[in-house]
Amino acid sequence: MASGLGYLHSKKIVYRDLKTKNILMGEDGYVFLADFGLAKFVKNDKKTESMCGTPYMMAPEIINN
């Protein structure tokens, strides 16, 4: 999973919906990330400022700003 996230970051893609429901395991034991609906391509190393994802999976301080 860490390798997959590292690869996405190297391609300037932020995967913004990391939760147990979106982590899949194949029969061969390889891990896959699913649901790229909230993923975002970041240009020029800018920060993302929008809040997205599942509130039940977020830390309370993130929801409360």
CHARMM internal coordinates of N, CA and C (Angstrom, degrees):
IC EDIT
DIST 1 N 1 CA 1.4436
DIST 1 CA 1 C 1.5248
ANGL 1 N 1 CA 1 C 109.68
DIST 1 C 2 N 1.3062
ANGL 1 CA 1 C 2 N 116.96
DIHE 1 N 1 CA 1 C 2 N -43.23
DIST 2 N 2 CA 1.4627
ANGL 1 C 2 N 2 CA 120.30
DIHE 1 CA 1 C 2 N 2 CA 179.41
DIST 2 CA 2 C 1.5265
ANGL 2 N 2 CA 2 C 110.95
DIHE 1 C 2 N 2 CA 2 C -63.43
DIST 2 C 3 N 1.3132
ANGL 2 CA 2 C 3 N 117.58
DIHE 2 N 2 CA 2 C 3 N -37.42
DIST 3 N 3 CA 1.4705
ANGL 2 C 3 N 3 CA 120.86
DIHE 2 CA 2 C 3 N 3 CA 177.65
DIST 3 CA 3 C 1.5201
ANGL 3 N 3 CA 3 C 110.76
DIHE 2 C 3 N 3 CA 3 C -64.11
DIST 3 C 4 N 1.3200
ANGL 3 CA 3 C 4 N 116.28
DIHE 3 N 3 CA 3 C 4 N -41.23
DIST 4 N 4 CA 1.4603
ANGL 3 C 4 N 4 CA 120.58
DIHE 3 CA 3 C 4 N 4 CA 178.91
DIST 4 CA 4 C 1.5181
ANGL 4 N 4 CA 4 C 112.13
DIHE 3 C 4 N 4 CA 4 C -63.64
DIST 4 C 5 N 1.3325
ANGL 4 CA 4 C 5 N 116.86
DIHE 4 N 4 CA 4 C 5 N -44.33
DIST 5 N 5 CA 1.4617
ANGL 4 C 5 N 5 CA 120.70
DIHE 4 CA 4 C 5 N 5 CA 178.13
DIST 5 CA 5 C 1.5238
ANGL 5 N 5 CA 5 C 110.77
DIHE 4 C 5 N 5 CA 5 C -65.92
DIST 5 C 6 N 1.3144
ANGL 5 CA 5 C 6 N 116.70
DIHE 5 N 5 CA 5 C 6 N -39.65
DIST 6 N 6 CA 1.4647
ANGL 5 C 6 N 6 CA 120.57
DIHE 5 CA 5 C 6 N 6 CA 176.96
DIST 6 CA 6 C 1.5197
ANGL 6 N 6 CA 6 C 111.98
DIHE 5 C 6 N 6 CA 6 C -61.56
DIST 6 C 7 N 1.3306
ANGL 6 CA 6 C 7 N 115.80
DIHE 6 N 6 CA 6 C 7 N -40.06
DIST 7 N 7 CA 1.4642
ANGL 6 C 7 N 7 CA 119.74
DIHE 6 CA 6 C 7 N 7 CA 178.27
DIST 7 CA 7 C 1.5225
ANGL 7 N 7 CA 7 C 110.77
DIHE 6 C 7 N 7 CA 7 C -64.76
DIST 7 C 8 N 1.3241
ANGL 7 CA 7 C 8 N 116.44
DIHE 7 N 7 CA 7 C 8 N -45.87
DIST 8 N 8 CA 1.4632
ANGL 7 C 8 N 8 CA 119.94
DIHE 7 CA 7 C 8 N 8 CA 178.68
DIST 8 CA 8 C 1.5236
ANGL 8 N 8 CA 8 C 110.86
DIHE 7 C 8 N 8 CA 8 C -59.24
DIST 8 C 9 N 1.3189
ANGL 8 CA 8 C 9 N 117.65
DIHE 8 N 8 CA 8 C 9 N -43.83
DIST 9 N 9 CA 1.4631
ANGL 8 C 9 N 9 CA 121.12
DIHE 8 CA 8 C 9 N 9 CA 179.80
DIST 9 CA 9 C 1.5292
ANGL 9 N 9 CA 9 C 111.34
DIHE 8 C 9 N 9 CA 9 C -64.15
DIST 9 C 10 N 1.3351
ANGL 9 CA 9 C 10 N 117.00
DIHE 9 N 9 CA 9 C 10 N -35.31
DIST 10 N 10 CA 1.4630
ANGL 9 C 10 N 10 CA 119.74
DIHE 9 CA 9 C 10 N 10 CA 178.48
DIST 10 CA 10 C 1.5291
ANGL 10 N 10 CA 10 C 110.98
DIHE 9 C 10 N 10 CA 10 C -66.20
DIST 10 C 11 N 1.3257
ANGL 10 CA 10 C 11 N 116.84
DIHE 10 N 10 CA 10 C 11 N -23.62
DIST 11 N 11 CA 1.4695
ANGL 10 C 11 N 11 CA 122.36
DIHE 10 CA 10 C 11 N 11 CA 177.84
DIST 11 CA 11 C 1.5295
ANGL 11 N 11 CA 11 C 111.54
DIHE 10 C 11 N 11 CA 11 C -97.15
DIST 11 C 12 N 1.3491
ANGL 11 CA 11 C 12 N 116.58
DIHE 11 N 11 CA 11 C 12 N 11.69
DIST 12 N 12 CA 1.4712
ANGL 11 C 12 N 12 CA 123.55
DIHE 11 CA 11 C 12 N 12 CA 177.71
DIST 12 CA 12 C 1.5310
ANGL 12 N 12 CA 12 C 112.15
DIHE 11 C 12 N 12 CA 12 C 65.14
DIST 12 C 13 N 1.3332
ANGL 12 CA 12 C 13 N 116.54
DIHE 12 N 12 CA 12 C 13 N 33.58
DIST 13 N 13 CA 1.4619
ANGL 12 C 13 N 13 CA 122.23
DIHE 12 CA 12 C 13 N 13 CA 177.00
DIST 13 CA 13 C 1.5197
ANGL 13 N 13 CA 13 C 108.38
DIHE 12 C 13 N 13 CA 13 C -111.75
DIST 13 C 14 N 1.3351
ANGL 13 CA 13 C 14 N 116.44
DIHE 13 N 13 CA 13 C 14 N 127.36
DIST 14 N 14 CA 1.4598
ANGL 13 C 14 N 14 CA 121.57
DIHE 13 CA 13 C 14 N 14 CA 177.97
DIST 14 CA 14 C 1.5216
ANGL 14 N 14 CA 14 C 107.72
DIHE 13 C 14 N 14 CA 14 C -102.11
DIST 14 C 15 N 1.3221
ANGL 14 CA 14 C 15 N 115.88
DIHE 14 N 14 CA 14 C 15 N 119.43
DIST 15 N 15 CA 1.4640
ANGL 14 C 15 N 15 CA 121.94
DIHE 14 CA 14 C 15 N 15 CA 178.09
DIST 15 CA 15 C 1.5216
ANGL 15 N 15 CA 15 C 106.97
DIHE 14 C 15 N 15 CA 15 C -89.62
DIST 15 C 16 N 1.3407
ANGL 15 CA 15 C 16 N 117.01
DIHE 15 N 15 CA 15 C 16 N 110.90
DIST 16 N 16 CA 1.4546
ANGL 15 C 16 N 16 CA 120.63
DIHE 15 CA 15 C 16 N 16 CA -168.84
DIST 16 CA 16 C 1.5238
ANGL 16 N 16 CA 16 C 114.16
DIHE 15 C 16 N 16 CA 16 C -109.19
DIST 16 C 17 N 1.3166
ANGL 16 CA 16 C 17 N 117.68
DIHE 16 N 16 CA 16 C 17 N 21.43
DIST 17 N 17 CA 1.4674
ANGL 16 C 17 N 17 CA 119.16
DIHE 16 CA 16 C 17 N 17 CA 179.76
DIST 17 CA 17 C 1.5272
ANGL 17 N 17 CA 17 C 110.21
DIHE 16 C 17 N 17 CA 17 C -137.55
DIST 17 C 18 N 1.3260
ANGL 17 CA 17 C 18 N 115.84
DIHE 17 N 17 CA 17 C 18 N 47.78
DIST 18 N 18 CA 1.4562
ANGL 17 C 18 N 18 CA 120.31
DIHE 17 CA 17 C 18 N 18 CA -179.13
DIST 18 CA 18 C 1.5298
ANGL 18 N 18 CA 18 C 109.57
DIHE 17 C 18 N 18 CA 18 C -78.59
DIST 18 C 19 N 1.3126
ANGL 18 CA 18 C 19 N 115.50
DIHE 18 N 18 CA 18 C 19 N 114.64
DIST 19 N 19 CA 1.4636
ANGL 18 C 19 N 19 CA 122.94
DIHE 18 CA 18 C 19 N 19 CA 176.75
DIST 19 CA 19 C 1.5187
ANGL 19 N 19 CA 19 C 107.29
DIHE 18 C 19 N 19 CA 19 C -155.78
DIST 19 C 20 N 1.3055
ANGL 19 CA 19 C 20 N 116.26
DIHE 19 N 19 CA 19 C 20 N 163.57
DIST 20 N 20 CA 1.4681
ANGL 19 C 20 N 20 CA 120.76
DIHE 19 CA 19 C 20 N 20 CA -175.42
DIST 20 CA 20 C 1.5245
ANGL 20 N 20 CA 20 C 112.37
DIHE 19 C 20 N 20 CA 20 C -57.43
DIST 20 C 21 N 1.2940
ANGL 20 CA 20 C 21 N 118.22
DIHE 20 N 20 CA 20 C 21 N -33.36
DIST 21 N 21 CA 1.4578
ANGL 20 C 21 N 21 CA 122.84
DIHE 20 CA 20 C 21 N 21 CA -179.11
DIST 21 CA 21 C 1.5324
ANGL 21 N 21 CA 21 C 112.02
DIHE 20 C 21 N 21 CA 21 C -64.39
DIST 21 C 22 N 1.3238
ANGL 21 CA 21 C 22 N 117.71
DIHE 21 N 21 CA 21 C 22 N -25.89
DIST 22 N 22 CA 1.4601
ANGL 21 C 22 N 22 CA 122.00
DIHE 21 CA 21 C 22 N 22 CA -177.05
DIST 22 CA 22 C 1.5251
ANGL 22 N 22 CA 22 C 113.89
DIHE 21 C 22 N 22 CA 22 C -99.97
DIST 22 C 23 N 1.3119
ANGL 22 CA 22 C 23 N 117.05
DIHE 22 N 22 CA 22 C 23 N 10.51
DIST 23 N 23 CA 1.4623
ANGL 22 C 23 N 23 CA 121.58
DIHE 22 CA 22 C 23 N 23 CA 176.29
DIST 23 CA 23 C 1.5180
ANGL 23 N 23 CA 23 C 107.58
DIHE 22 C 23 N 23 CA 23 C -108.92
DIST 23 C 24 N 1.3176
ANGL 23 CA 23 C 24 N 116.31
DIHE 23 N 23 CA 23 C 24 N 116.98
DIST 24 N 24 CA 1.4572
ANGL 23 C 24 N 24 CA 121.87
DIHE 23 CA 23 C 24 N 24 CA -176.75
DIST 24 CA 24 C 1.5184
ANGL 24 N 24 CA 24 C 109.83
DIHE 23 C 24 N 24 CA 24 C -113.84
DIST 24 C 25 N 1.3395
ANGL 24 CA 24 C 25 N 116.74
DIHE 24 N 24 CA 24 C 25 N 151.27
DIST 25 N 25 CA 1.4533
ANGL 24 C 25 N 25 CA 120.96
DIHE 24 CA 24 C 25 N 25 CA 177.09
DIST 25 CA 25 C 1.5211
ANGL 25 N 25 CA 25 C 108.88
DIHE 24 C 25 N 25 CA 25 C -124.40
DIST 25 C 26 N 1.3228
ANGL 25 CA 25 C 26 N 115.63
DIHE 25 N 25 CA 25 C 26 N 128.38
DIST 26 N 26 CA 1.4501
ANGL 25 C 26 N 26 CA 121.33
DIHE 25 CA 25 C 26 N 26 CA 178.86
DIST 26 CA 26 C 1.5167
ANGL 26 N 26 CA 26 C 111.14
DIHE 25 C 26 N 26 CA 26 C -79.02
DIST 26 C 27 N 1.3207
ANGL 26 CA 26 C 27 N 115.89
DIHE 26 N 26 CA 26 C 27 N 169.13
DIST 27 N 27 CA 1.4691
ANGL 26 C 27 N 27 CA 121.26
DIHE 26 CA 26 C 27 N 27 CA 179.50
DIST 27 CA 27 C 1.5208
ANGL 27 N 27 CA 27 C 112.08
DIHE 26 C 27 N 27 CA 27 C -60.94
DIST 27 C 28 N 1.3362
ANGL 27 CA 27 C 28 N 116.58
DIHE 27 N 27 CA 27 C 28 N -27.34
DIST 28 N 28 CA 1.4610
ANGL 27 C 28 N 28 CA 121.14
DIHE 27 CA 27 C 28 N 28 CA -179.38
DIST 28 CA 28 C 1.5294
ANGL 28 N 28 CA 28 C 112.47
DIHE 27 C 28 N 28 CA 28 C -85.75
DIST 28 C 29 N 1.3392
ANGL 28 CA 28 C 29 N 117.87
DIHE 28 N 28 CA 28 C 29 N 0.53
DIST 29 N 29 CA 1.4573
ANGL 28 C 29 N 29 CA 121.48
DIHE 28 CA 28 C 29 N 29 CA 177.16
DIST 29 CA 29 C 1.5136
ANGL 29 N 29 CA 29 C 115.05
DIHE 28 C 29 N 29 CA 29 C 94.04
DIST 29 C 30 N 1.3202
ANGL 29 CA 29 C 30 N 117.71
DIHE 29 N 29 CA 29 C 30 N -4.29
DIST 30 N 30 CA 1.4575
ANGL 29 C 30 N 30 CA 120.52
DIHE 29 CA 29 C 30 N 30 CA 178.43
DIST 30 CA 30 C 1.5261
ANGL 30 N 30 CA 30 C 110.25
DIHE 29 C 30 N 30 CA 30 C -75.24
DIST 30 C 31 N 1.3241
ANGL 30 CA 30 C 31 N 115.86
DIHE 30 N 30 CA 30 C 31 N 145.47
DIST 31 N 31 CA 1.4559
ANGL 30 C 31 N 31 CA 121.94
DIHE 30 CA 30 C 31 N 31 CA -179.10
DIST 31 CA 31 C 1.5259
ANGL 31 N 31 CA 31 C 108.75
DIHE 30 C 31 N 31 CA 31 C -99.45
DIST 31 C 32 N 1.3309
ANGL 31 CA 31 C 32 N 115.34
DIHE 31 N 31 CA 31 C 32 N 139.84
DIST 32 N 32 CA 1.4562
ANGL 31 C 32 N 32 CA 122.38
DIHE 31 CA 31 C 32 N 32 CA 179.47
DIST 32 CA 32 C 1.5212
ANGL 32 N 32 CA 32 C 109.51
DIHE 31 C 32 N 32 CA 32 C -126.04
DIST 32 C 33 N 1.3178
ANGL 32 CA 32 C 33 N 115.79
DIHE 32 N 32 CA 32 C 33 N 143.60
DIST 33 N 33 CA 1.4576
ANGL 32 C 33 N 33 CA 121.04
DIHE 32 CA 32 C 33 N 33 CA 172.43
DIST 33 CA 33 C 1.5186
ANGL 33 N 33 CA 33 C 108.15
DIHE 32 C 33 N 33 CA 33 C -96.28
DIST 33 C 34 N 1.3219
ANGL 33 CA 33 C 34 N 116.98
DIHE 33 N 33 CA 33 C 34 N 137.55
DIST 34 N 34 CA 1.4619
ANGL 33 C 34 N 34 CA 121.85
DIHE 33 CA 33 C 34 N 34 CA -178.28
DIST 34 CA 34 C 1.5198
ANGL 34 N 34 CA 34 C 110.26
DIHE 33 C 34 N 34 CA 34 C -123.11
DIST 34 C 35 N 1.3039
ANGL 34 CA 34 C 35 N 116.34
DIHE 34 N 34 CA 34 C 35 N 165.24
DIST 35 N 35 CA 1.4591
ANGL 34 C 35 N 35 CA 125.66
DIHE 34 CA 34 C 35 N 35 CA 174.40
DIST 35 CA 35 C 1.5271
ANGL 35 N 35 CA 35 C 111.81
DIHE 34 C 35 N 35 CA 35 C 64.64
DIST 35 C 36 N 1.3086
ANGL 35 CA 35 C 36 N 114.79
DIHE 35 N 35 CA 35 C 36 N 83.48
DIST 36 N 36 CA 1.4547
ANGL 35 C 36 N 36 CA 121.77
DIHE 35 CA 35 C 36 N 36 CA 179.24
DIST 36 CA 36 C 1.5252
ANGL 36 N 36 CA 36 C 111.92
DIHE 35 C 36 N 36 CA 36 C -96.31
DIST 36 C 37 N 1.3271
ANGL 36 CA 36 C 37 N 116.83
DIHE 36 N 36 CA 36 C 37 N 20.79
DIST 37 N 37 CA 1.4607
ANGL 36 C 37 N 37 CA 121.30
DIHE 36 CA 36 C 37 N 37 CA -178.09
DIST 37 CA 37 C 1.5165
ANGL 37 N 37 CA 37 C 113.77
DIHE 36 C 37 N 37 CA 37 C -62.08
DIST 37 C 38 N 1.3221
ANGL 37 CA 37 C 38 N 118.08
DIHE 37 N 37 CA 37 C 38 N -29.13
DIST 38 N 38 CA 1.4608
ANGL 37 C 38 N 38 CA 121.49
DIHE 37 CA 37 C 38 N 38 CA 179.82
DIST 38 CA 38 C 1.5271
ANGL 38 N 38 CA 38 C 113.05
DIHE 37 C 38 N 38 CA 38 C -102.48
DIST 38 C 39 N 1.3386
ANGL 38 CA 38 C 39 N 116.99
DIHE 38 N 38 CA 38 C 39 N 1.49
DIST 39 N 39 CA 1.4577
ANGL 38 C 39 N 39 CA 120.48
DIHE 38 CA 38 C 39 N 39 CA 179.92
DIST 39 CA 39 C 1.5280
ANGL 39 N 39 CA 39 C 109.49
DIHE 38 C 39 N 39 CA 39 C -64.32
DIST 39 C 40 N 1.3154
ANGL 39 CA 39 C 40 N 115.36
DIHE 39 N 39 CA 39 C 40 N 151.66
DIST 40 N 40 CA 1.4644
ANGL 39 C 40 N 40 CA 119.50
DIHE 39 CA 39 C 40 N 40 CA -176.66
DIST 40 CA 40 C 1.5188
ANGL 40 N 40 CA 40 C 110.22
DIHE 39 C 40 N 40 CA 40 C -139.23
DIST 40 C 41 N 1.3113
ANGL 40 CA 40 C 41 N 115.53
DIHE 40 N 40 CA 40 C 41 N 134.29
DIST 41 N 41 CA 1.4647
ANGL 40 C 41 N 41 CA 121.74
DIHE 40 CA 40 C 41 N 41 CA 172.95
DIST 41 CA 41 C 1.5161
ANGL 41 N 41 CA 41 C 107.66
DIHE 40 C 41 N 41 CA 41 C -84.18
DIST 41 C 42 N 1.3223
ANGL 41 CA 41 C 42 N 117.01
DIHE 41 N 41 CA 41 C 42 N 126.20
DIST 42 N 42 CA 1.4645
ANGL 41 C 42 N 42 CA 121.77
DIHE 41 CA 41 C 42 N 42 CA -176.69
DIST 42 CA 42 C 1.5250
ANGL 42 N 42 CA 42 C 109.08
DIHE 41 C 42 N 42 CA 42 C -105.61
DIST 42 C 43 N 1.3109
ANGL 42 CA 42 C 43 N 115.69
DIHE 42 N 42 CA 42 C 43 N 121.95
DIST 43 N 43 CA 1.4633
ANGL 42 C 43 N 43 CA 121.04
DIHE 42 CA 42 C 43 N 43 CA 179.68
DIST 43 CA 43 C 1.5250
ANGL 43 N 43 CA 43 C 110.15
DIHE 42 C 43 N 43 CA 43 C -97.25
DIST 43 C 44 N 1.3030
ANGL 43 CA 43 C 44 N 116.09
DIHE 43 N 43 CA 43 C 44 N 143.07
DIST 44 N 44 CA 1.4650
ANGL 43 C 44 N 44 CA 123.28
DIHE 43 CA 43 C 44 N 44 CA 174.21
DIST 44 CA 44 C 1.5242
ANGL 44 N 44 CA 44 C 113.34
DIHE 43 C 44 N 44 CA 44 C 55.76
DIST 44 C 45 N 1.3150
ANGL 44 CA 44 C 45 N 118.34
DIHE 44 N 44 CA 44 C 45 N 32.78
DIST 45 N 45 CA 1.4721
ANGL 44 C 45 N 45 CA 124.18
DIHE 44 CA 44 C 45 N 45 CA 177.65
DIST 45 CA 45 C 1.5237
ANGL 45 N 45 CA 45 C 113.37
DIHE 44 C 45 N 45 CA 45 C 54.23
DIST 45 C 46 N 1.3205
ANGL 45 CA 45 C 46 N 117.52
DIHE 45 N 45 CA 45 C 46 N 32.62
DIST 46 N 46 CA 1.4656
ANGL 45 C 46 N 46 CA 120.89
DIHE 45 CA 45 C 46 N 46 CA 176.65
DIST 46 CA 46 C 1.5202
ANGL 46 N 46 CA 46 C 109.48
DIHE 45 C 46 N 46 CA 46 C -78.23
DIST 46 C 47 N 1.3181
ANGL 46 CA 46 C 47 N 116.52
DIHE 46 N 46 CA 46 C 47 N 157.32
DIST 47 N 47 CA 1.4524
ANGL 46 C 47 N 47 CA 121.94
DIHE 46 CA 46 C 47 N 47 CA 178.35
DIST 47 CA 47 C 1.5265
ANGL 47 N 47 CA 47 C 110.00
DIHE 46 C 47 N 47 CA 47 C -85.32
DIST 47 C 48 N 1.3277
ANGL 47 CA 47 C 48 N 115.07
DIHE 47 N 47 CA 47 C 48 N 150.94
DIST 48 N 48 CA 1.4550
ANGL 47 C 48 N 48 CA 118.74
DIHE 47 CA 47 C 48 N 48 CA 171.84
DIST 48 CA 48 C 1.5160
ANGL 48 N 48 CA 48 C 107.37
DIHE 47 C 48 N 48 CA 48 C -91.27
DIST 48 C 49 N 1.3022
ANGL 48 CA 48 C 49 N 116.52
DIHE 48 N 48 CA 48 C 49 N 136.60
DIST 49 N 49 CA 1.4561
ANGL 48 C 49 N 49 CA 120.38
DIHE 48 CA 48 C 49 N 49 CA -176.05
DIST 49 CA 49 C 1.5216
ANGL 49 N 49 CA 49 C 113.25
DIHE 48 C 49 N 49 CA 49 C -117.77
DIST 49 C 50 N 1.3194
ANGL 49 CA 49 C 50 N 117.14
DIHE 49 N 49 CA 49 C 50 N -0.43
DIST 50 N 50 CA 1.4571
ANGL 49 C 50 N 50 CA 119.32
DIHE 49 CA 49 C 50 N 50 CA 179.77
DIST 50 CA 50 C 1.5289
ANGL 50 N 50 CA 50 C 110.25
DIHE 49 C 50 N 50 CA 50 C -87.65
DIST 50 C 51 N 1.3240
ANGL 50 CA 50 C 51 N 115.83
DIHE 50 N 50 CA 50 C 51 N 146.12
DIST 51 N 51 CA 1.4618
ANGL 50 C 51 N 51 CA 120.69
DIHE 50 CA 50 C 51 N 51 CA 177.18
DIST 51 CA 51 C 1.5242
ANGL 51 N 51 CA 51 C 107.24
DIHE 50 C 51 N 51 CA 51 C -96.55
DIST 51 C 52 N 1.3143
ANGL 51 CA 51 C 52 N 116.46
DIHE 51 N 51 CA 51 C 52 N 129.13
DIST 52 N 52 CA 1.4516
ANGL 51 C 52 N 52 CA 120.26
DIHE 51 CA 51 C 52 N 52 CA 179.00
DIST 52 CA 52 C 1.5187
ANGL 52 N 52 CA 52 C 108.52
DIHE 51 C 52 N 52 CA 52 C -150.60
DIST 52 C 53 N 1.3088
ANGL 52 CA 52 C 53 N 115.88
DIHE 52 N 52 CA 52 C 53 N 165.64
DIST 53 N 53 CA 1.4485
ANGL 52 C 53 N 53 CA 120.63
DIHE 52 CA 52 C 53 N 53 CA -179.82
DIST 53 CA 53 C 1.5112
ANGL 53 N 53 CA 53 C 111.31
DIHE 52 C 53 N 53 CA 53 C 116.75
DIST 53 C 54 N 1.3086
ANGL 53 CA 53 C 54 N 115.26
DIHE 53 N 53 CA 53 C 54 N -171.58
DIST 54 N 54 CA 1.4529
ANGL 53 C 54 N 54 CA 122.18
DIHE 53 CA 53 C 54 N 54 CA -178.26
DIST 54 CA 54 C 1.5205
ANGL 54 N 54 CA 54 C 109.69
DIHE 53 C 54 N 54 CA 54 C -92.93
DIST 54 C 55 N 1.3265
ANGL 54 CA 54 C 55 N 119.13
DIHE 54 N 54 CA 54 C 55 N 117.05
DIST 55 N 55 CA 1.4683
ANGL 54 C 55 N 55 CA 120.97
DIHE 54 CA 54 C 55 N 55 CA -177.48
DIST 55 CA 55 C 1.5321
ANGL 55 N 55 CA 55 C 113.54
DIHE 54 C 55 N 55 CA 55 C -56.47
DIST 55 C 56 N 1.3193
ANGL 55 CA 55 C 56 N 117.46
DIHE 55 N 55 CA 55 C 56 N -32.40
DIST 56 N 56 CA 1.4687
ANGL 55 C 56 N 56 CA 120.15
DIHE 55 CA 55 C 56 N 56 CA -179.26
DIST 56 CA 56 C 1.5251
ANGL 56 N 56 CA 56 C 112.02
DIHE 55 C 56 N 56 CA 56 C -67.19
DIST 56 C 57 N 1.3264
ANGL 56 CA 56 C 57 N 117.47
DIHE 56 N 56 CA 56 C 57 N -19.99
DIST 57 N 57 CA 1.4541
ANGL 56 C 57 N 57 CA 121.26
DIHE 56 CA 56 C 57 N 57 CA -178.52
DIST 57 CA 57 C 1.5345
ANGL 57 N 57 CA 57 C 112.21
DIHE 56 C 57 N 57 CA 57 C -100.43
DIST 57 C 58 N 1.3462
ANGL 57 CA 57 C 58 N 117.30
DIHE 57 N 57 CA 57 C 58 N -0.68
DIST 58 N 58 CA 1.4667
ANGL 57 C 58 N 58 CA 120.97
DIHE 57 CA 57 C 58 N 58 CA -177.61
DIST 58 CA 58 C 1.5207
ANGL 58 N 58 CA 58 C 110.69
DIHE 57 C 58 N 58 CA 58 C -93.42
DIST 58 C 59 N 1.3080
ANGL 58 CA 58 C 59 N 115.22
DIHE 58 N 58 CA 58 C 59 N 153.87
DIST 59 N 59 CA 1.4527
ANGL 58 C 59 N 59 CA 121.07
DIHE 58 CA 58 C 59 N 59 CA 173.39
DIST 59 CA 59 C 1.5219
ANGL 59 N 59 CA 59 C 108.80
DIHE 58 C 59 N 59 CA 59 C -70.22
DIST 59 C 60 N 1.3287
ANGL 59 CA 59 C 60 N 119.00
DIHE 59 N 59 CA 59 C 60 N 143.07
DIST 60 N 60 CA 1.4695
ANGL 59 C 60 N 60 CA 121.96
DIHE 59 CA 59 C 60 N 60 CA -178.30
DIST 60 CA 60 C 1.5284
ANGL 60 N 60 CA 60 C 113.10
DIHE 59 C 60 N 60 CA 60 C -56.60
DIST 60 C 61 N 1.3246
ANGL 60 CA 60 C 61 N 117.97
DIHE 60 N 60 CA 60 C 61 N -36.24
DIST 61 N 61 CA 1.4710
ANGL 60 C 61 N 61 CA 119.58
DIHE 60 CA 60 C 61 N 61 CA -178.76
DIST 61 CA 61 C 1.5347
ANGL 61 N 61 CA 61 C 111.48
DIHE 60 C 61 N 61 CA 61 C -68.33
DIST 61 C 62 N 1.2941
ANGL 61 CA 61 C 62 N 118.23
DIHE 61 N 61 CA 61 C 62 N -25.95
DIST 62 N 62 CA 1.4612
ANGL 61 C 62 N 62 CA 120.95
DIHE 61 CA 61 C 62 N 62 CA 176.06
DIST 62 CA 62 C 1.5345
ANGL 62 N 62 CA 62 C 109.67
DIHE 61 C 62 N 62 CA 62 C -70.69
DIST 62 C 63 N 1.3184
ANGL 62 CA 62 C 63 N 116.43
DIHE 62 N 62 CA 62 C 63 N -45.11
DIST 63 N 63 CA 1.4651
ANGL 62 C 63 N 63 CA 120.81
DIHE 62 CA 62 C 63 N 63 CA 179.53
DIST 63 CA 63 C 1.5252
ANGL 63 N 63 CA 63 C 110.92
DIHE 62 C 63 N 63 CA 63 C -64.86
DIST 63 C 64 N 1.3288
ANGL 63 CA 63 C 64 N 117.03
DIHE 63 N 63 CA 63 C 64 N -38.30
DIST 64 N 64 CA 1.4689
ANGL 63 C 64 N 64 CA 121.57
DIHE 63 CA 63 C 64 N 64 CA -178.72
DIST 64 CA 64 C 1.5158
ANGL 64 N 64 CA 64 C 113.91
DIHE 63 C 64 N 64 CA 64 C -84.43
DIST 64 C 65 N 1.3336
ANGL 64 CA 64 C 65 N 117.00
DIHE 64 N 64 CA 64 C 65 N 1.99
DIST 65 N 65 CA 1.4642
ANGL 64 C 65 N 65 CA 123.38
DIHE 64 CA 64 C 65 N 65 CA -176.74
DIST 65 CA 65 C 1.5082
ANGL 65 N 65 CA 65 C 109.98
DIHE 64 C 65 N 65 CA 65 C 64.41
END
COOR INIT
IC SEED 1 N 1 CA 1 C
IC BUILD
